[in-house]
Structures are given as structure tokens and as C-alpha cells.
């Protein structure tokens, strides 16, 4: 399980919106692609997603259910990732505030700062860095889902 999945799972627990993975089946001619978790589109290069969706829309009549499911998944995922980004942004702001406060306490004690004060400052910096990375990842995911949505809308208008 990668860190992105751990982050998603922790946010789902906090938000109470854990959903079962949506599997997508794309049929074209004699070929069938099964994607067991639609969230994997977020990890795939856009070029590959565009190819898969091109195959799906080439035989739109054969993939009507998939197109409907994918459209709904895009809407739900966009809302979920936007909410996650807001949560991560507030957590990042709080972590930066805590790190700054710990730095001030350490500075106030100067060279006579105790081991506990130094460790608290170091832990606060580490927590701020972790929160920053989660926030940046959630922003990247928001951008990616927006791009996926625009690709889907473009193909939807073109083929249907």
C-alpha cells in the first residue's frame, strides 16, 4: 500500500465516505479491459487514459454502462478530492503554526534549551513537512482529476 492510498484511507475514515472501488470494463471489438479500481486512472499517464477512453468511445453503444459509471465516478472523485485538499490545507496551516510556535519556544530558551524542547521543535518541523507533502499531493490529484474530467468531456462531446 503506497502513501497515497494510506492518505486516502485516513481521509475516508475522517470524512466517513469510504466507498467500494468502482471497476470499469471497456469493450472494443474482441478486446476487453477490466480496471478493478477506477482510482487507478489517477496514477496512469494521461496519454494511456486517453487511449483507453478512445477505445471505449469508439464503441460507445457497447460501453454505455461504463460511460455512465465513469461519468459518475469523475463527479464523485472530483468532489472528494476537493474536500481532501481543503482538509489537507487546513492541517498544513495548523502544522506550520505549531512548528513556528515550537521554534519560538526553542529560540526563547537559546543555548539552554532542554532536550525535550529540541525534540518537540524537531517533531513539529517533521509534522509540518509531512502535512506539506500531503497537501501538495492532494493539489496534484485535484489537477489530475480536472484534466481527466476535461478529457472525458471532450471525448463525450466528440463521440456522442
N, C-alpha and C positions, 0 to 999 in steps of 0.2 A: 504494500500500500504506500503510494507516494505521499509527500507532504501536502499536495493539493487535495487529495482525497481526504486526508485527516482533517484539513481545514474545512472542507465541505461538510464532513460528518459532524464536526464540532458546531458549525453554524446551524446545521439542521436540528441538532439537539437543542440549541438555544432558541431557535425560531419555531421549533415544533412542526416543521414542514417536510419531514423525511418522506420522500416518495420512492416508490419502487422504480428501478431502472426501466426505461422505455426501450424496447427493442424495435429496430427498424429493419424491414425486409424490402429490398429493392430488387425488382424483377425486370429483366431485359432480355428478350429473345430466349435463349436457352440458359442464361446465366442468372443465378440468384445470389445476392449478397445479403448476409444477415449481420447486422450490427447489434450486438447484445445490449449495449448501453449507449443511448443517444448522446450522453455527455462526452463520449469519446470524440465527437465532432470538434469539441473544444481543443483537443490535443492534436488533431490531424492538421496537416498543412492545408491552407485554403485551396490550393491547386487540386489536391486529391478530393476534397469535399465537393468542389465544383464539378469534377469528373463524375463522381458518384451520382450527384444530383442531376447531371446532364443525362446519364443513363436512365435515371428514374423518370425524368420528364419526357424522354424520348418515347416512352410507352406509358404516358400518364393514365390512360384508360386501364392499364393493368396494375397501376400503383396508386389508385385513388385513396385507399385507406392509409397507405404510407404517407402520402402527401398531407392528408388531414392530420395524422398523428404528428408529423414533423412540424407542421404549422403551429399546432397547439404546443408542442414541446418548445419551439422557439419563443413563443409568447411567455410561457411559464418560466423558462430558464432566464429570459431577459429580466423579468420582474424579480426573480430570486437572486440573480447576480447583482442587480442594482441595490437590493436590500442588503446583501452581504457587503457590498462596497461601502455603503453608509455605515454599517456596524463596524467594519474594519477601520474606517476613517476616524470614527469617534474613539475606538480603542487605541489607535495610533496617537491621537492627540492627547489622550489621558496618559499613555506611556511616556510620551515626550515630556509632559508636565511632571510626572513622577521622577524621571531621570534628571530633569533640571533641578528639581527640589533636592534630590539626593546629592547632586553636585554642589549645590549651595551649602548644604549641611557639611559636606566634606571640606569645602573651602573655608567655611567659618572656623572649623577646628584646626585648619592648617596642618602643620607637620606633626601635631599631637593627635591626629585623628586615630581613633581606635581601629582595630582590625574589623570589627563589626560594621563600622561606618564605611570603611573602604569596600567591604564586601557588598554592602547594601547599594552603594553607588555603582559598583560593577554590575550587580544583578539588574539594577534599574536600566543601565545602558543596554545590557543584553536583551531585556524585555522590550525596550524601545526599538531595537534593531529587528527583533522578531516581528513586532507589530508592524513596523515599516514594510518588511518583506511581504507579510500577509496583505497589507493594504495595496502594495504595488501589484501583487498577483491578482487581486480582485479587480483592480482597474484594468489590467491586461485582459482578464476574462470578459469584462464588460465591453471592451473594444472589440474583442473577437466575436462575441455573440451579436454585436451590432453589424459587423461585417457579414457574418453568416446570414443574418436576417435580410440584409440588402441583397446578397447573392440569391437567396431564396425568392425574394420578391421580384427580382429582375427575371429569373427563370420562370416564375409563376405567370408573370405578365406575357412573357415571350411565347410560352408553350400552351397556355390555357386561355 
